[in-house]
Amino acid sequence: MIRTDSPYFLCSALPNHWRSNKTLPSAFKVISLGDVSDGTMVTIRAGNDENFCAELRNCTAVMRNQVAKFNDLRFVGRSGRGKA
């Protein structure tokens, strides 16, 4: 798990390079260090210097026991994840 810009959340590390539209090798997780009610919908966004808003698929999950698990998160197209 890695720190985010928020002191209240941790998340899974992403691979340095990943082919577009492929499932990640393990589920992406967001962990809340504060109180977040079970059933809260969590949506993630991604970007970098070249592409401030990547196109993601399956980018919403439900918070349960302070963990939101994204089972099939995918980066669609180039989405700024590496160069072609």
C-alpha positions as CSV (number, residue, x, y, z in Angstrom):
1,M,0.0,0.0,0.0
2,I,1.2,3.5,-0.8
3,R,0.3,6.9,0.6
4,T,-2.0,9.3,-1.3
5,D,-2.1,13.1,-1.2
6,S,-4.7,12.7,1.5
7,P,-3.5,11.6,4.9
8,Y,-6.7,9.6,5.4
9,F,-6.3,7.1,2.5
10,L,-3.9,4.5,1.2
11,C,-4.1,2.7,-2.1
12,S,-2.5,-0.2,-4.0
13,A,0.6,0.4,-6.1
14,L,0.1,0.3,-9.8
15,P,2.5,-1.5,-12.2
16,N,5.0,0.8,-13.9
17,H,3.8,-0.3,-17.3
18,W,0.5,-2.1,-18.1
19,R,-1.1,-2.9,-21.5
20,S,-4.3,-1.0,-22.1
21,N,-7.6,-2.7,-21.4
22,K,-6.1,-5.6,-19.5
23,T,-7.1,-6.5,-15.9
24,L,-4.5,-5.6,-13.3
25,P,-2.5,-8.5,-11.8
26,S,-4.3,-8.0,-8.5
27,A,-7.4,-6.0,-7.3
28,F,-6.8,-2.3,-6.8
29,K,-7.7,-1.3,-3.2
30,V,-8.4,2.0,-1.5
31,I,-8.1,1.9,2.3
32,S,-9.6,4.6,4.6
33,L,-7.8,5.4,7.7
34,G,-10.8,7.4,8.9
35,D,-14.4,6.5,9.4
36,V,-16.2,5.9,6.1
37,S,-19.6,4.2,6.3
38,D,-20.1,0.8,4.8
39,G,-22.0,1.1,1.5
40,T,-20.3,4.4,0.5
41,M,-19.6,4.5,-3.3
42,V,-16.0,5.2,-4.1
43,T,-14.9,6.5,-7.6
44,I,-11.3,6.9,-8.6
45,R,-9.7,9.0,-11.3
46,A,-6.2,8.8,-12.7
47,G,-3.9,11.0,-14.7
48,N,-0.4,12.2,-15.2
49,D,1.5,15.1,-16.8
50,E,0.6,14.1,-20.4
51,N,-3.0,13.1,-19.8
52,F,-4.7,14.7,-16.8
53,C,-7.8,12.5,-17.0
54,A,-7.3,8.9,-18.0
55,E,-10.2,6.8,-19.3
56,L,-11.0,4.1,-16.8
57,R,-13.4,1.2,-16.8
58,N,-14.8,-0.3,-13.6
59,C,-13.6,2.6,-11.5
60,T,-16.3,2.5,-8.8
61,A,-16.5,0.3,-5.8
62,V,-18.4,0.0,-2.5
63,M,-16.6,0.7,0.8
64,R,-16.8,-2.2,3.2
65,N,-14.9,-2.4,6.5
66,Q,-12.8,0.7,5.4
67,V,-11.7,-1.0,2.1
68,A,-13.0,-0.3,-1.4
69,K,-11.9,-3.1,-3.7
70,F,-11.8,-2.6,-7.5
71,N,-11.8,-6.1,-8.9
72,D,-11.5,-5.3,-12.6
73,L,-10.0,-1.8,-12.9
74,R,-8.8,-1.2,-16.5
75,F,-7.1,1.7,-18.2
76,V,-8.8,2.1,-21.6
77,G,-6.8,3.2,-24.7
78,R,-3.5,4.8,-24.0
79,S,-4.9,6.8,-21.1
80,G,-1.5,8.3,-20.4
81,R,-0.1,5.0,-19.0
82,G,3.1,4.8,-21.0
83,K,4.0,5.8,-24.5
84,A,3.1,3.9,-27.7
